[in-house]
């Protein structure tokens, strides 16, 4: 009977999500509406889009699982994401908005010319696909915990729900769907944190039950390693298509900034709430599967229907992140590869159709990989995907926005090639203890500076005029 009421609660949440999809589909009149909401989003909508994509199963269920196993270090993912949102709002959002583009690759093309576009789009698409796969794989066991279906069926359900989430409404769907998801998750997390904190006996009870090292030590895996993990998530926010897309959907530059900052302040405590749940379940039910810590806590402490609604919210967390990332990668491929390389004269109707077709292909591909052994192998590269995104985009973007001297197209191309290449080499061979994300960023910076100076001097020698990044080839 309890399981029946759990399913009823889940269905209530999903019915609301479907209603949002139907409503938002009516607002899509063209491809700009689909990708950037016609540039009319409020700060709340922007924050909902960002949080709806970055606060997925990993930042909720995953945080509780990590805290259950090794302690407060489980906070690093959501903490890093929140720091990234704050940096995005304070230093980059208004610059990005003023480019009036639709993809992060187009932001760089504005400065470094068209040749940089396909390179960044390719690296970015590969990196983001790994994260989409991660969210699909995270959803499957969550569904199977309450509805005993085969893995193939669970994967198919995930794909169908992701497409229903975003296929018709685009950025409208991810923003409003993200708002619904965040309301459910925040209320659930706050109630869970209060119950867990009280059940643990407050701060004194936590201190008496858990040793400082490793349980209460935020750097128990090593200062350099834990900071690198947090930094990887933070910088990943600054260069991931769906977060940039949320900023570009703003009604004005101030809304873009405020939306990113709002998402940061909402995001900061989320991981800590999950940590408390992990600690409570570790203390009281140490023999359970760590991955089930959060959903089992809900079943134990919430009335069945409310537990189902909350679990439905957790499922939407995985689906929302999946949908947002799927929208981001599809926008990048359609805008920066299909239109730029294959169909330069494609009209708006064709682009909207192509965008939706690519979304279906991406979602189905992730569903297929998630149920194969290949998916298990790719799953090990999720953190690598954050490093790749960062090392492709961050250095040339920062130079474009903040460097006051002359920039060359060649420097931008060098940075987007060298950065991810060094990152990959460091991950594979680990020549030193330096974290791969640091190595990639250093490599991109050095390559940018050297090539920029060489290109300027060569151009001056040939023509007497320094090469400007406005000289496209």
N, C-alpha and C positions, 0 to 999 in steps of 0.2 A: 504493500500500500504506500509506504514511504517513497519507494522508487517511482511509483505512478505519479505522485504529487511532485516529485523532483522533475519528471519529464514535463508535467504541466507547466511548472515554473519556467523551464527552459523554452518551451513553446511560446509562452507569453513574451519573453524577451525577443525571440526570433520573429514573432509576428510583428512586433513594433519595428524591427529592422526592415522587414519586407515592406511595411507601410511607408517607411522613409524612402525606400527605393522607388516605389510607385510615385510618390509625391515629387521626388527630385527629378525623375525622368521628364516630367512636364516642364521643367525649367530649362532643359537643354535644347537650345534652338540652333546652335552651331558648335564647331569644334573648340572655339575659345570658351564658350560656356562650360564645355566638358572638362577642359584641362585647367583653366584658371578662373572658373566661375564668373566669366565676363568681367573680371577685375572689380568685384563688388563686395568681397568678403569683409566682414567685421572682425575686430580682434578676437572675439569669442569663437567665431567660425574658424579663424586661422589656428588658434590654440587647439581647437577640437581636432582639426585635421592633423596637426603635428603630433599631439598626444595619442590620437586614434591610431597613428601609424607606428610611433616609437614605443608606446607602452603596450606591448603585446604580451604573449604568454611568458616570454623570458623575464620581463620586468615584474611579473606577478607570481605565477606558479613557479617560475624558475628561481626567483629570488628566495621564496620560501624553501625550495628544495636545497639551494646552496647553503642557506643559513642552517637548515636541519643537519647538513653534512659537515660543514666546516666553519660556520659562524657568521659574524657580521660582515665579512667580506662579500656576502651576497648582495650588499647594498650598492656595490660599485657600478653595476650596469645602469640602474636608474639614476644614480648620482651623477655619473658621467653624462648621461643623456640630458639631465637637467642643466648641468653646467654648459653643455653645448648649446642648448636652447637660449640660455642667458647670453652667451657670447654672440650667437646669431642675432638676437634682438639688439644688443647694445652696439655692436660694431659692424654688422654686415647687412642686416635686413633692409635698411633704407637704400644702401648702395645697390643691392640686388634688385630691389623693386624698380629703381629708376632705369634699369636696363630695358624694361618693357619686353622681356623675352618670355619664352615658355619652358625652356629647359636649362639645366646647369651648363651643358655644353655650349649653348648659344650665348651664355654670359661670357664665356672665354672667347668665342668666335668674334664677339664685338671688339675685342682688343687685339687678338692674335691672328685674325684672318680665318678663312674657311677651312684651311688644311687641318687645323687643330680639332675641328668638329668630329669627324669620323673616329679619330683616335680616342678621344675622351668618351664618346658614346659607346664604343666597343668595350673599353675597359670598365666603364660604369655599368653597362648592362650585365656583363658577366658577374661583377661583384654583387650587384643587387639580386640577381637570380639566386645566389647562394642563400641570401637572407629570406627570400620568398620560400625556398625549399625548407628552411628551418621552421618557418611558421606553419607550413603544411604538416611537417612531421610532428610539430608540437600539438596540433589540433587532434590528430588521429587517436593517440592514447587517451586524451581527455574525453573524446566522444565514446570510445570503447569502454571507459570506466563505468558508464551508466546505461549505454545501449550496446548489448553484445552483438556487434556486426563484424563481418570479416574486414580485414585491412583494406582490401580493394574497395569495398562498399564505403568504408569510412573516408577513404581518400576521395572517392567520387562525390560524396556528400560535401566534403570540404571545398572541392573545386566549384561545385554548383552554388554553394553559399557565397563564396568569394565573388563569383560573377554576378550573382543577384545583388550583392552589396554595392558594387561599383559600376557594373557594365552599363546601366541605364542612366545613372546620375552623375558619373564622373566625379569631379572634385566636390560637387554639391553632396553627392552620396557619402563620400568619405568624411566630409566635415560634419554633416548632420548625424550620420551614423556614429562618428567619433564622439559627438556630444552625448548621444544616448549611452554609448559604451562607458564613457568616462563618468557620467553621473552614477551609473550602476556600480562601477568598480570603486569609485571614491567612497560612496556610501558604505559599500560592503567592507572595504579596507579599513575605514575609520571604526566601524562597529567591531570588526575582527581585532583591530589593534587594541581597542579598549578592553575587550574580553580577554585577550591574550595577556596584556600587560597586568590586568587585575589577577588573572589566574596564576601568573608567574610570581606574584607578590611584589610588584613594583620594581623600582631600581635596586633596592636592597635584596629582594628575592632573586633577581637576575644575577647580581654579583655573587651571591652565596651559592647559586646553582651552577654557574658557568665560570671556569677559569678565564682570566684575562687573555692568555695566549693558549689556544688560538681563538676562542669563541668571541671575545670582545675586542680583539685587536684588528683594526681596520687594515693593517699591513702585515697580516700573519703569513702571507705567501712571499713576503719580501717587499720592501718599500718601492724599489724600482719596478717590479713586476706589477704590483697592484696599481700604482700610479699610471703605468703604461696602459693597463686595461681600461681604467677610467678615462684616460686621455684618448684612447682609441675610439671609445663610444662618443665622447664629446666632440672630437673633430669629425667623426663620421656624420654627425648631425649637420655640420656646416656645408657638406658637399653632396648629400644624398638628394636625388631628384625630387622625391615627394615632399621633403621639407622645404626645399627651394620653391617648389610649385605652390605650396601653401602661402609662402611669402608673396609670390608673384600674383596670387589671386586677390590680394588686398585691394580695398577701395582707394587707399592712398598710402604714402610712405609711412605716415605715423601709425596707421592701423597695422601695417606690416611689422613695425618695430614692437608695438604694444602686444600684438598677438604672440610673437615669439617669447617676449618676456613673461607674459601671463602663463604660457605653457611651462616655462622654467619653474615658476613658483609653485604651480600645481604639482609638477613632477618631482620636486625635491623630496617630499616625505613618503612618496609611494613605496619606494624600496624598503624604507625603515619599517613601515607597517607590515610588509611581507616578512621581514626578518623576525619580528615579534611572533608571528604565526609559526614560523619555522622553529623558533626556540621553544614555544609552548608544546608543539607536537613532538619535538625531540625529548623534552622532559617527561611527557606523559605517555607517549606511544613510540618509543625508540625503535621498535621492530618493524614499523610500516615501511612501505616503499617511499623513499624521500620525495619522489615526483608526485605522490598523492597527498603530501602534507597539507597543501592549501585546500583542495576540494574536500578532503576528509574533515578538515576543521569546520568547513561550512556545513557539512552534513550533520556533524556532531552538535554544533552550537546554534544553528538556525532552524526555524520551522521549515518543514519540507518544501513548501511552495516558494518561500523566500530563498531557501538554499538553491532551488532550481533556477530562480531568477538570477541569483548571483553567479551560479555556475554558467548560466547562459551568457552573462556578462564576460566571464573569463573566456568562453568560447569566442565571443565577439572580439575579445582582445587579440586572439590569434588571427581571427578572420579579418579584423580591421587592419592590423599590421600587414597581413598578406595582401589585402585589397589595395591599400595605399601604395605599397611597393610595386604591385602589379601595374597600377595606374602610372607610377613614375617611370618604370622601365618601358612601358608601352608608348608613353609620350615621347621619351627619348628616341626610341627606335623609329617611330613614325615620323617625327619631325626632323631628326638629324641624320637619318639614314635613308628611309623610304623617299621622303620629299626632296632631300638634298642630292641624293645619288641617282635614284631611279625615276622619280616622277616630279620633276621640278614644276610642272604646270598643273599639278593636281589641284582641283577645286576644293572648297571647304566641305562639301558633302562627301566627296571621296575620302578626304582625310579623316573625317569622323568615322566612316565605315572601316577604314584601314586600322584606325586606332582600336576600335572594338574587336576586330578580328585578331590583332596582335595580342590583346588582353586574353582572349580565349586560348590562343596558342600557348602563352606564357603560363597561365593557370593550369592548363591540362598537362603541360610538360612537367611542372613542379609536382603535380599529383602523381604522375607516372614515376618520376625519379624517387619520390618519397616512399614508394612501396618496393623498391629494388635495393640490391646491395650497393649499387652505384650511389644511391641516396645516402647510405650510411657513410660512404667514403667522403662524399662532398660535405656532409655535415661537419666533418672535422675542420673545414676551412671557413667557418662562419666568421670567426674573428679576423681571419685573413681578408675577408670581403670588406670589413670596415677599414683595414689598413690600406687596401688597394684604392678604395674610393678617396680616402684622405690624400694619399700620395699622388694620385692623378690630378686632383682639382685644387687642393688648398693653396699650394705655393704660387702658381700663376694667378689665382684669384686674388690673393692678398696683394701681390705686386700690382695688379690691374687697378685695385681700389685705392691703394695707399702710397705707391711709389710715384714720386713726382718727376722723375727723370724720363728719358726716352725709353720706350720698350719696343722690342723687335718681335716680329712673328716667329723667327727662329728660336728665340729664347723660350717662348711659350711652348712650342713643339718639343724642344729639348727637355723641358721640365716634366711634361706629361708622359714622355717616354722613359726617362731615367728614373723618376720617382717610383712608379710601380715595379719597374724591373729590379731595382735595388731591393725593394721590399720583398719581392718573390725570392730573390737569391738569398737574402738573409733568413727567410723562413725555411728554405730548403737546406742550407749548408751551415747556418749559424756560425760564421767565422769568429765572432766575438760575443760577449754577453750583452752587447747593446741591443735593445729591443728593435725588431724589424721596422716598426712604425717610425722610430727616431732615425734609423738608417735611411729609410726611404725619403723622409722629409729633408734630411741633410743633403742627400744625393740630388734631389730635385732643386734645392736652393742653390747648391754649388753649380749645377749644370745651367740653371737659369742665368746666374750672374756672369759666368764665364762666356757662355754663348751670346748673351746680350752685348757684352763688351766687344767680343770678336766681330759680331755681325755689324755693329755700329762702325767700327773702324774699317771693315772691308767696304762697306757702303760708302763711307766718306772718301776712301782712297779711289773708288771707282767713279763716283759722281760728284764728290765734293759736298754731298748732302747726307747727313746722318739718316739711317733708315728709321722710319716711324712705324709704329704698329698699325697706323691707318693705311699703310701701303700694302694692300692685299695683293696676293699673287694669283 
